Amino acid sequence: MLEQWAPILVFMILSLITGLGAIVGAWVLGTKAKKHSPSKRLTYECGENPEGSAWIRFHPRYYVVALVFILFDVEAVFLFPWALNLKGLGLLAVIDMTVFAAVLMLGWVYALRKGALRWQ
């Protein structure tokens, strides 16, 4: 029984030692600035001087577009393995994936009709 779990235990112990060793090593070897310069508090904008505050409000439509992107990205993750094993899965898998894609398309059409994806 122990022989079966020994490699997993060794891996977990070595992972724990590696992680803790990296944290302790960074803490021991870490250098600290003697003076705090005001430029450390500035927002970094690709080498340009920042304009305004970094804390601005974004329109909620950006988040809706991001959620729709993630939705269809996840759909692609499910479609690729299904497409690779299509011959071995049979007709039931084709019907299941058609229902899955239809539900997602209905959600997309609903979002379009509500105007959630329309830029103004």
Backbone as CSV, one residue per row, in Angstrom:
resi,resn,N_x,N_y,N_z,CA_x,CA_y,CA_z,C_x,C_y,C_z
1,MET,0.830,-1.200,0.000,0.000,0.000,0.000,0.865,1.250,0.000
2,LEU,1.889,1.269,0.861,2.780,2.433,0.942,3.575,2.601,-0.342
3,GLU,3.921,1.471,-0.996,4.682,1.535,-2.242,3.903,2.270,-3.320
4,GLN,2.599,2.194,-3.266,1.753,2.847,-4.257,1.745,4.363,-4.049
5,TRP,1.787,4.813,-2.803,1.697,6.239,-2.496,3.057,6.899,-2.318
6,ALA,4.136,6.129,-2.261,5.463,6.684,-2.011,5.881,7.730,-3.052
7,PRO,5.732,7.493,-4.351,6.138,8.524,-5.317,5.337,9.820,-5.170
8,ILE,4.077,9.706,-4.841,3.241,10.897,-4.682,3.678,11.674,-3.441
9,LEU,3.956,10.968,-2.349,4.417,11.631,-1.135,5.763,12.303,-1.347
10,VAL,6.678,11.619,-2.037,7.990,12.205,-2.317,7.822,13.459,-3.167
11,PHE,6.972,13.405,-4.179,6.728,14.565,-5.038,6.149,15.729,-4.240
12,MET,5.192,15.456,-3.371,4.580,16.519,-2.578,5.586,17.133,-1.610
13,ILE,6.413,16.313,-0.984,7.414,16.829,-0.048,8.447,17.671,-0.791
14,LEU,8.927,17.190,-1.939,9.894,17.966,-2.713,9.281,19.273,-3.225
15,SER,8.013,19.249,-3.607,7.342,20.476,-4.050,7.243,21.470,-2.906
16,LEU,6.898,21.002,-1.735,6.808,21.872,-0.558,8.169,22.457,-0.202
17,ILE,9.211,21.634,-0.221,10.557,22.112,0.087,11.014,23.135,-0.951
18,THR,10.742,22.883,-2.220,11.142,23.818,-3.274,10.427,25.155,-3.120
19,GLY,9.137,25.122,-2.895,8.375,26.363,-2.732,8.817,27.161,-1.526
20,LEU,8.917,26.490,-0.380,9.352,27.172,0.839,10.798,27.649,0.724
21,GLY,11.644,26.862,0.052,13.034,27.272,-0.144,13.143,28.534,-0.983
22,ALA,12.316,28.646,-2.007,12.328,29.850,-2.840,11.863,31.065,-2.047
23,ILE,10.860,30.900,-1.219,10.357,32.019,-0.416,11.386,32.446,0.619
24,VAL,11.956,31.485,1.329,12.958,31.806,2.351,14.202,32.401,1.692
25,GLY,14.635,31.851,0.566,15.802,32.375,-0.133,15.595,33.806,-0.596
26,ALA,14.414,34.121,-1.114,14.118,35.488,-1.534,14.098,36.426,-0.340
27,TRP,13.622,35.953,0.783,13.569,36.788,1.989,14.976,37.042,2.537
28,VAL,15.825,36.007,2.549,17.178,36.139,3.093,18.063,36.970,2.157
29,LEU,17.989,36.706,0.856,18.869,37.368,-0.096,18.309,38.680,-0.629
30,GLY,17.093,38.979,-0.284,16.452,40.174,-0.836,17.125,41.456,-0.398
31,THR,17.207,42.402,-1.324,17.765,43.715,-0.992,16.613,44.694,-0.852
32,LYS,16.824,45.644,-0.013,15.785,46.637,0.224,16.352,48.013,-0.097
33,ALA,15.538,48.874,-0.653,15.975,50.219,-0.984,16.169,51.018,0.301
34,LYS,17.229,51.785,0.327,17.487,52.614,1.506,16.613,53.861,1.511
35,LYS,16.331,54.382,0.319,15.472,55.558,0.189,14.271,55.184,-0.680
36,HIS,13.145,55.668,-0.285,11.961,55.459,-1.109,11.808,56.660,-2.026
37,SER,11.955,56.430,-3.329,11.835,57.540,-4.273,10.371,57.730,-4.642
38,PRO,9.985,58.959,-4.964,8.586,59.199,-5.338,8.182,58.477,-6.620
39,SER,9.151,58.142,-7.463,8.801,57.472,-8.719,8.305,56.045,-8.494
40,LYS,8.584,55.463,-7.316,8.076,54.117,-7.032,6.558,54.092,-6.900
41,ARG,5.979,55.212,-6.534,4.532,55.285,-6.341,3.775,55.626,-7.623
42,LEU,4.495,55.973,-8.708,3.832,56.363,-9.951,3.332,55.143,-10.713
43,THR,2.306,55.371,-11.503,1.786,54.324,-12.368,2.705,54.187,-13.576
44,TYR,3.068,52.963,-13.908,3.953,52.723,-15.044,3.116,52.577,-16.303
45,GLU,3.408,53.412,-17.306,2.686,53.349,-18.579,3.672,53.240,-19.725
46,CYS,4.386,52.134,-19.799,5.304,51.844,-20.900,6.355,52.932,-21.082
47,GLY,6.875,53.462,-20.014,7.931,54.441,-20.099,7.454,55.870,-20.263
48,GLU,6.188,56.073,-20.469,5.631,57.414,-20.618,5.245,57.964,-19.252
49,ASN,5.203,59.279,-19.163,4.718,59.886,-17.929,3.217,59.645,-17.814
50,PRO,2.745,59.205,-16.652,1.315,58.911,-16.506,0.478,60.181,-16.568
51,GLU,-0.707,60.018,-17.135,-1.658,61.126,-17.220,-2.894,60.758,-16.416
52,GLY,-3.163,61.458,-15.373,-4.343,61.202,-14.560,-4.139,60.038,-13.615
53,SER,-5.225,59.675,-12.982,-5.202,58.610,-11.994,-5.373,57.251,-12.667
54,ALA,-4.822,56.231,-12.052,-4.998,54.879,-12.566,-6.362,54.315,-12.180
55,TRP,-7.019,54.947,-11.218,-8.312,54.466,-10.740,-9.424,55.184,-11.496
56,ILE,-9.753,54.644,-12.673,-10.837,55.219,-13.467,-11.918,54.162,-13.635
57,ARG,-13.097,54.618,-13.986,-14.203,53.679,-14.194,-14.249,53.258,-15.659
58,PHE,-14.444,51.972,-15.866,-14.617,51.453,-17.209,-16.101,51.185,-17.425
59,HIS,-16.511,51.331,-18.664,-17.905,51.056,-18.996,-18.167,49.558,-18.832
60,PRO,-19.313,49.168,-18.286,-19.609,47.740,-18.087,-19.618,46.923,-19.370
61,ARG,-19.756,47.590,-20.496,-19.782,46.878,-21.773,-18.447,46.158,-22.022
62,TYR,-17.343,46.691,-21.512,-16.055,46.008,-21.653,-16.105,44.644,-20.976
63,TYR,-16.737,44.587,-19.819,-16.820,43.333,-19.087,-17.747,42.340,-19.794
64,VAL,-18.800,42.839,-20.401,-19.718,41.961,-21.132,-19.001,41.337,-22.320
65,VAL,-18.234,42.139,-23.039,-17.481,41.609,-24.180,-16.463,40.571,-23.702
66,ALA,-15.815,40.829,-22.575,-14.851,39.866,-22.030,-15.547,38.562,-21.638
67,LEU,-16.723,38.652,-21.049,-17.458,37.442,-20.661,-17.899,36.648,-21.882
68,VAL,-18.327,37.333,-22.929,-18.729,36.634,-24.157,-17.516,35.955,-24.779
69,PHE,-16.362,36.627,-24.759,-15.140,36.010,-25.277,-14.817,34.741,-24.497
70,ILE,-14.884,34.808,-23.168,-14.575,33.635,-22.347,-15.578,32.516,-22.622
71,LEU,-16.831,32.862,-22.798,-17.859,31.866,-23.088,-17.525,31.087,-24.350
72,PHE,-17.185,31.797,-25.427,-16.902,31.106,-26.681,-15.519,30.467,-26.674
73,ASP,-14.618,30.952,-25.856,-13.328,30.310,-25.687,-13.508,28.958,-25.007
74,VAL,-14.351,28.917,-23.996,-14.638,27.653,-23.312,-15.355,26.689,-24.257
75,GLU,-16.220,27.227,-25.096,-16.888,26.367,-26.074,-15.866,25.716,-26.992
76,ALA,-14.874,26.468,-27.427,-13.833,25.909,-28.292,-13.042,24.832,-27.575
77,VAL,-12.810,25.006,-26.282,-12.085,23.998,-25.503,-12.860,22.688,-25.480
78,PHE,-14.176,22.767,-25.445,-14.987,21.546,-25.454,-15.145,20.966,-26.856
79,LEU,-15.103,21.802,-27.876,-15.321,21.319,-29.238,-14.106,20.593,-29.820
80,PHE,-12.896,21.015,-29.518,-11.716,20.402,-30.126,-11.552,18.929,-29.763
81,PRO,-11.585,18.539,-28.483,-11.454,17.102,-28.199,-12.621,16.286,-28.749
82,TRP,-13.787,16.881,-28.756,-14.951,16.188,-29.308,-14.751,15.945,-30.796
83,ALA,-14.257,16.950,-31.511,-14.051,16.811,-32.952,-12.966,15.785,-33.262
84,LEU,-11.967,15.680,-32.423,-10.898,14.713,-32.667,-11.365,13.272,-32.466
85,ASN,-12.335,13.065,-31.599,-12.840,11.714,-31.312,-14.217,11.473,-31.897
86,LEU,-14.582,12.177,-32.921,-15.944,12.115,-33.448,-16.325,10.724,-33.944
87,LYS,-15.416,10.044,-34.624,-15.752,8.720,-35.180,-16.054,7.702,-34.083
88,GLY,-15.309,7.758,-32.992,-15.490,6.777,-31.935,-16.646,7.079,-30.991
89,LEU,-17.158,8.303,-31.016,-18.189,8.686,-30.052,-19.602,8.310,-30.480
90,GLY,-19.874,8.345,-31.755,-21.184,7.933,-32.229,-22.176,9.076,-32.367
91,LEU,-23.399,8.700,-32.717,-24.456,9.669,-33.012,-24.906,10.434,-31.772
92,LEU,-24.939,9.780,-30.627,-25.382,10.453,-29.407,-24.482,11.642,-29.060
93,ALA,-23.177,11.496,-29.277,-22.248,12.591,-29.003,-22.478,13.754,-29.971
94,VAL,-22.824,13.451,-31.207,-23.116,14.513,-32.183,-24.359,15.283,-31.752
95,ILE,-25.365,14.563,-31.297,-26.598,15.210,-30.840,-26.320,16.051,-29.590
96,ASP,-25.547,15.503,-28.658,-25.206,16.253,-27.435,-24.456,17.542,-27.758
97,MET,-23.492,17.470,-28.654,-22.711,18.662,-28.995,-23.556,19.657,-29.775
98,THR,-24.479,19.182,-30.568,-25.384,20.088,-31.286,-26.270,20.838,-30.301
99,VAL,-26.771,20.152,-29.288,-27.581,20.812,-28.255,-26.725,21.818,-27.478
100,PHE,-25.498,21.440,-27.146,-24.582,22.341,-26.437,-24.335,23.614,-27.243
101,ALA,-24.008,23.455,-28.514,-23.745,24.618,-29.362,-25.016,25.443,-29.567
102,ALA,-26.166,24.787,-29.659,-27.426,25.517,-29.847,-27.752,26.366,-28.623
103,VAL,-27.526,25.841,-27.438,-27.780,26.620,-26.220,-26.866,27.845,-26.176
104,LEU,-25.600,27.664,-26.535,-24.685,28.806,-26.559,-25.098,29.826,-27.613
105,MET,-25.524,29.360,-28.769,-25.953,30.289,-29.820,-27.227,31.032,-29.407
106,LEU,-28.117,30.359,-28.695,-29.310,31.054,-28.206,-28.935,32.165,-27.234
107,GLY,-27.948,31.901,-26.376,-27.469,32.935,-25.463,-26.842,34.096,-26.205
108,TRP,-26.113,33.801,-27.266,-25.482,34.856,-28.065,-26.535,35.694,-28.781
109,VAL,-27.529,35.035,-29.359,-28.616,35.760,-30.037,-29.378,36.619,-29.030
110,TYR,-29.613,36.106,-27.836,-30.292,36.877,-26.795,-29.493,38.134,-26.447
111,ALA,-28.173,37.974,-26.302,-27.324,39.129,-25.986,-27.345,40.144,-27.124
112,LEU,-27.335,39.674,-28.349,-27.406,40.588,-29.495,-28.732,41.338,-29.530
113,ARG,-29.832,40.635,-29.295,-31.159,41.277,-29.343,-31.349,42.286,-28.220
114,LYS,-30.734,42.019,-27.060,-30.813,42.961,-25.939,-29.886,44.155,-26.135
115,GLY,-28.986,44.094,-27.112,-28.068,45.187,-27.370,-26.858,45.185,-26.440
116,ALA,-26.576,44.062,-25.816,-25.469,44.014,-24.865,-24.126,44.139,-25.550
117,LEU,-24.045,43.790,-26.820,-22.775,43.822,-27.537,-22.675,44.999,-28.498
118,ARG,-23.608,45.917,-28.440,-23.621,47.054,-29.364,-22.827,48.213,-28.761
119,TRP,-21.885,48.736,-29.537,-21.085,49.882,-29.100,-21.830,51.160,-29.441
120,GLN,-21.804,52.106,-28.528,-22.524,53.358,-28.774,-21.598,54.549,-28.631
